Amino acid sequence: MAKKTSIKVRLVPEQKQNSSFYYYVKKPTAGEKAKNKLKLKKYNPETKKHEWFIEKKLPPHSK
């Protein structure tokens, strides 16, 4: 079985981290980008502006 080349991470707004809006993106598991936290400028419909979104841990799930 092959190794995973990417993992799923959640992006939340940098200013208001308990916001109800967030993005899910894929992040590589190897290489230079895997070591750094993601920080992307994305659109936030709550504020109707483009804002910086930062990487957070995925919430625990129930089975």
MARBA-3410 file (N, C-alpha, C, O; in Angstrom, 1 decimal):
63
0.8,-1.2,0.0,0.0,0.0,0.0,0.9,1.2,0.0,1.9,1.3,0.7 ~ 0.5,2.2,-0.8,1.3,3.4,-0.9,1.1,4.4,0.2,0.0,4.4,0.9 ~ 2.1,5.2,0.5,2.0,6.2,1.5,1.1,7.4,1.0,1.0,7.6,-0.2 ~ 0.4,8.1,1.9,-0.4,9.2,1.5,0.5,10.4,1.2,1.6,10.6,1.8 ~ 0.2,11.1,0.1,1.0,12.2,-0.3,0.4,13.5,0.2,1.1,14.6,0.1
-0.8,13.5,0.8,-1.3,14.7,1.4,-2.3,14.4,2.5,-2.8,13.3,2.6 ~ -2.5,15.4,3.4,-3.4,15.3,4.5,-4.4,16.4,4.4,-4.2,17.4,3.8 ~ -5.5,16.2,5.1,-6.6,17.2,5.1,-6.4,18.1,6.4,-6.2,17.6,7.5 ~ -6.4,19.4,6.2,-6.3,20.4,7.3,-7.5,21.4,7.2,-8.0,21.6,6.1 ~ -7.8,22.0,8.3,-8.8,23.0,8.4,-8.2,24.4,8.5,-7.3,24.6,9.3
-8.7,25.3,7.7,-8.3,26.7,7.7,-9.4,27.5,8.4,-10.5,27.5,8.0 ~ -9.0,28.3,9.4,-9.9,29.2,10.1,-9.4,30.6,10.0,-8.2,30.8,9.8 ~ -10.3,31.6,10.0,-9.9,33.0,9.9,-8.9,33.4,11.1,-9.1,33.0,12.2 ~ -7.9,34.1,10.7,-6.9,34.5,11.7,-7.4,35.4,12.7,-7.1,35.3,13.9 ~ -8.3,36.4,12.4,-8.8,37.4,13.3,-9.9,36.8,14.3,-9.8,37.0,15.5
-10.8,36.0,13.7,-11.9,35.4,14.5,-11.8,33.9,14.4,-12.5,33.3,13.5 ~ -11.0,33.2,15.2,-10.8,31.8,15.1,-12.0,30.9,15.5,-12.1,29.8,15.1 ~ -13.0,31.5,16.2,-14.1,30.7,16.6,-15.3,30.9,15.6,-16.5,30.7,15.9 ~ -15.0,31.4,14.4,-16.0,31.7,13.4,-16.6,30.4,12.9,-16.1,29.3,13.1 ~ -17.9,30.5,12.4,-18.6,29.4,12.0,-18.2,29.0,10.5,-18.6,27.9,10.0
-17.4,29.8,9.9,-17.0,29.5,8.5,-15.5,29.1,8.5,-14.7,29.7,9.2 ~ -15.2,28.0,7.7,-13.8,27.6,7.6,-13.7,26.8,6.3,-14.7,26.5,5.6 ~ -12.5,26.6,5.9,-12.1,25.8,4.6,-11.4,24.6,5.0,-10.7,24.5,6.0 ~ -11.6,23.5,4.2,-10.8,22.3,4.3,-9.9,22.3,3.0,-10.4,22.4,1.9 ~ -8.6,22.1,3.2,-7.7,22.0,2.1,-6.7,20.8,2.3,-6.6,20.3,3.4
-6.1,20.4,1.2,-5.1,19.3,1.3,-3.7,19.9,1.4,-3.4,20.9,0.8 ~ -2.9,19.3,2.3,-1.5,19.8,2.5,-0.6,18.6,2.3,-0.9,17.5,2.6 ~ 0.6,18.8,1.6,1.5,17.7,1.4,2.1,17.2,2.6,2.3,17.9,3.6 ~ 2.4,15.9,2.6,3.0,15.2,3.8,4.5,15.3,3.8,5.1,15.0,4.8 ~ 5.1,15.5,2.6,6.5,15.5,2.5,7.0,16.8,1.9,6.2,17.5,1.2
8.2,17.2,2.1,8.8,18.4,1.5,8.8,19.6,2.4,8.5,19.5,3.6 ~ 9.1,20.7,1.8,9.2,22.0,2.5,7.9,22.5,3.1,7.9,23.0,4.2 ~ 6.8,22.4,2.3,5.5,22.9,2.7,4.9,22.1,3.8,4.1,22.6,4.6 ~ 5.3,20.9,4.0,4.8,20.0,5.1,5.2,20.5,6.5,4.5,20.3,7.4 ~ 6.4,21.1,6.5,6.9,21.6,7.8,6.3,22.8,8.3,6.2,23.1,9.6
5.8,23.7,7.4,5.3,25.0,7.8,3.8,25.0,7.9,3.1,24.2,7.2 ~ 3.2,25.8,8.8,1.8,25.9,8.9,1.3,26.7,7.7,1.9,27.7,7.2 ~ 0.1,26.3,7.1,-0.5,27.0,6.0,-1.1,28.3,6.4,-1.6,28.4,7.5 ~ -0.9,29.3,5.6,-1.5,30.6,5.8,-1.9,31.1,4.4,-1.0,31.5,3.6 ~ -3.2,31.1,4.1,-3.7,31.5,2.8,-4.7,32.7,2.9,-5.4,32.8,3.9
-4.7,33.5,1.9,-5.7,34.6,1.9,-6.9,34.1,1.1,-6.8,33.8,-0.1 ~ -8.1,33.9,1.8,-9.3,33.4,1.2,-10.4,34.3,1.5,-10.3,35.2,2.3 ~ -11.5,34.1,0.8,-12.7,34.9,1.0,-13.6,34.4,2.2,-13.8,33.2,2.3 ~ -14.0,35.4,3.0,-14.8,35.0,4.2,-16.2,35.7,3.9,-16.3,36.9,4.0 ~ -17.2,34.8,3.7,-18.5,35.4,3.4,-19.2,36.1,4.6,-20.1,36.9,4.4
-18.8,35.8,5.8,-19.3,36.4,7.0,-19.0,37.9,7.0,-19.8,38.7,7.3 ~ -17.7,38.2,6.7,-17.3,39.6,6.7,-17.3,40.2,5.3,-17.2,41.4,5.1 ~ -17.6,39.4,4.3,-17.6,39.8,2.9,-16.3,40.4,2.4,-16.3,41.4,1.7 ~ -15.2,39.9,2.9,-13.8,40.4,2.6,-12.9,39.2,2.4,-13.2,38.1,2.9 ~ -11.8,39.5,1.8,-10.7,38.5,1.7,-9.9,38.7,3.0,-9.5,39.8,3.4
-9.6,37.5,3.7,-8.8,37.6,4.9,-7.8,36.5,5.0,-7.8,35.6,4.1 ~ -6.9,36.5,5.9,-5.9,35.5,6.1,-6.5,34.4,6.9,-7.2,34.6,7.9 ~ -6.4,33.1,6.4,-6.8,31.9,7.0,-5.6,31.1,7.4,-4.7,31.0,6.7 ~ -5.6,30.6,8.7,-4.5,29.8,9.2,-4.9,28.4,9.5,-6.1,28.1,9.7 ~ -3.9,27.5,9.5,-4.2,26.1,9.7,-4.4,25.8,11.2,-3.7,26.3,12.1
-5.5,25.0,11.4,-5.8,24.5,12.8,-5.9,23.0,12.7,-6.1,22.4,11.6 ~ -5.9,22.3,13.9,-6.1,20.9,13.9,-7.5,20.6,13.6,-8.4,21.4,13.9 ~ -7.8,19.4,13.0,-9.1,18.9,12.7,-9.8,18.6,14.1,-9.1,18.1,15.0 ~ -11.1,18.9,14.2,-11.8,18.5,15.4,-11.9,17.0,15.6,-11.9,16.3,14.5 ~ -11.9,16.5,16.8,-12.1,15.0,17.0,-13.5,14.6,16.4,-14.5,15.3,16.6
-13.5,13.4,15.9,-14.8,12.9,15.4,-15.3,11.7,16.2,-14.5,11.0,16.8 ~ -16.5,11.5,16.1,-17.1,10.3,16.8,-17.4,9.2,15.8,-17.7,9.5,14.6 ~ -17.3,8.0,16.2,-17.5,6.9,15.3,-18.9,6.4,15.3,-19.2,5.4,14.6
END
